[in-house]
């Protein structure tokens, strides 16, 4: 696709926060890597639901892959659309008692006890791509630390070859230097796969690691504000 994969124009969505979620204007190209600062977990969830068409704005318009989300006709139409997104979120449940490889096999099959050789190979390739150590592959997902869980969710989000990777408040609980490393790796994966990355986060270090463009959401107005050069480099 040559045009924007996500376009947002003057949206507002009430969700029980102090004020509605507002975004004035956003355009994400097919190979853009953009992080938006200023989201807590509930706001990030609302934003991702709007971007994927899982919910509609109260006003304004969201367009994905050239089409307004309001034009999605039914659940089958929506599922075909949402498959083009890979979502990295704590809402993506890992089955704690299953091994890491079994969890990564689930996008391909529900026959995971054990997965057949072909599916196992796909799951292992994903685990290697996101940096999960081989020693963790046959261990229960419950034994993963916060960074390992982020990597596992990333691997599942990548499994079906998405066009857009959505990061929903992805790094809380991760030690900051480790989150930086995962952020840089996610950005490299996006570049290698030539897919867009859109992150909604409150973590400025993670945002700078994962994205080539970082903006801050002004909650009151919905404006996306570019950082000044002095602020970017930590100057007063």
SULTAUR-V846534 format. One record per residue. PSI is psi as a letter, one per 20 degrees, with the letter a starting at -180 (999 if undefined). OMEGA is omega in degrees with one decimal (* if undefined). NEAR is the number of other ideal C-beta (glycine too) atoms within 12 Angstrom. Layout:
# SULTAUR-V846534
PSI|OMEGA|NEAR / PSI|OMEGA|NEAR
This chain:
# SULTAUR-V846534
p|-176.5|19 / h|179.6|9 / a|178.1|17 / q|175.4|28 / h|175.6|36 / p|174.0|44 / p|178.9|28 / p|-179.8|36 / o|169.2|23 / l|-178.6|20 / q|172.5|36 / p|179.8|27 / o|174.3|32 / p|-177.1|19 / j|178.2|25 / j|175.3|12 / a|179.6|21 / h|177.1|13 / r|176.7|18 / q|170.5|24 / p|179.3|41 / p|170.2|34 / p|-176.7|41 / g|-171.7|25 / p|176.0|23 / p|174.2|36 / p|-178.4|25 / o|177.9|40 / r|-172.8|24 / h|178.9|26 / k|176.2|25 / q|172.1|33 / o|-171.7|34 / p|173.3|39 / p|177.6|46 / o|176.7|47 / q|175.0|34 / j|-179.3|32 / p|162.3|39 / r|-173.9|23 / g|179.4|24 / g|-179.9|21 / h|178.5|33 / h|178.1|38 / g|178.6|30 / g|-179.4|34 / g|-179.6|44 / h|177.4|42 / h|177.3|30 / g|-178.3|42 / h|-177.5|46 / i|-177.9|36 / j|176.8|33 / h|171.8|28 / r|-177.7|23 / q|176.3|24 / q|174.3|31 / h|175.2|19 / r|-177.2|21 / a|-173.5|26 / q|169.1|26 / p|176.3|43 / p|177.1|28 / p|-178.2|41 / k|175.3|31 / j|-173.5|20 / p|178.4|24 / p|178.9|23 / h|177.6|33 / i|-179.8|21 / i|178.0|18 / p|-165.6|24 / g|-172.8|15 / a|-174.7|11 / h|178.9|12 / g|177.3|11 / g|-179.8|17 / g|-179.8|24 / h|178.0|17 / h|179.5|18 / g|-174.8|31 / h|176.3|28 / i|179.3|23 / i|176.2|30 / q|166.4|39 / p|-172.7|38 / p|176.6|38 / o|-172.4|42 / q|173.1|36 / i|175.4|24 / i|177.5|22 / o|-170.0|32 / p|168.1|15 / p|178.0|30 / o|-165.6|23 / h|-174.8|17 / i|179.3|15 / q|178.9|28 / r|176.8|32 / g|-179.1|41 / h|176.9|37 / g|176.9|33 / h|-178.7|39 / i|176.7|44 / i|-171.8|36 / h|175.3|31 / h|-175.7|28 / h|-175.1|27 / q|171.8|20 / i|178.3|13 / n|-168.7|14 / j|-176.8|24 / m|-9.9|17 / r|174.2|16 / q|178.7|28 / r|-171.1|16 / g|-178.6|13 / g|179.5|14 / g|177.1|25 / g|-179.8|26 / g|176.8|17 / g|-179.5|28 / g|179.1|37 / h|177.5|27 / g|176.4|21 / g|180.0|36 / g|179.3|36 / g|-177.7|23 / h|-176.5|26 / i|174.9|39 / k|173.2|25 / p|-177.9|37 / p|179.8|19 / h|179.9|13 / h|-179.3|13 / i|-167.4|29 / h|-177.4|32 / j|178.4|23 / q|176.9|24 / q|178.9|21 / h|179.1|33 / h|-177.8|18 / i|178.9|22 / q|171.9|32 / a|-174.7|21 / g|-179.9|21 / g|177.5|32 / h|178.9|32 / h|175.1|36 / g|178.8|40 / g|180.0|41 / g|177.7|49 / h|175.6|43 / g|-179.4|45 / g|179.1|44 / h|179.2|39 / h|-178.3|41 / i|-166.6|38 / g|-172.7|31 / j|174.4|24 / l|-176.3|19 / q|173.0|33 / h|-178.3|34 / p|175.0|40 / o|179.4|49 / p|179.3|48 / o|-175.5|49 / n|176.0|41 / l|-162.6|38 / h|-167.8|46 / i|178.7|43 / q|-178.9|24 / i|179.5|22 / p|172.9|30 / p|-164.6|19 / g|-179.3|20 / h|177.4|15 / g|177.3|25 / h|175.4|35 / g|-179.3|23 / g|177.8|24 / h|178.0|40 / g|178.1|40 / h|179.1|25 / g|177.5|29 / g|178.9|44 / g|178.8|34 / h|177.5|23 / g|177.7|32 / g|178.8|39 / g|-179.0|20 / g|-179.8|16 / i|-179.6|26 / l|177.7|21 / q|177.8|32 / q|173.5|41 / p|175.7|51 / o|-175.9|53 / p|171.3|50 / o|-168.1|49 / r|170.6|43 / j|-172.3|28 / o|-175.2|36 / h|179.7|28 / g|177.8|26 / g|179.7|41 / g|-179.0|39 / h|179.2|30 / h|-170.3|33 / h|-169.2|44 / q|173.1|34 / i|176.0|25 / p|179.8|28 / p|177.1|34 / r|178.9|34 / p|178.3|28 / p|169.4|36 / o|-171.3|19 / h|-175.3|26 / h|-174.0|16 / h|-174.3|19 / j|177.3|31 / q|172.5|19 / o|-168.8|31 / p|175.1|21 / q|177.3|18 / q|173.4|22 / q|179.0|12 / h|-178.4|9 / g|-179.6|9 / h|-179.7|16 / h|-177.5|17 / j|171.9|10 / j|-179.0|12 / q|-179.5|9 / 999|*|6
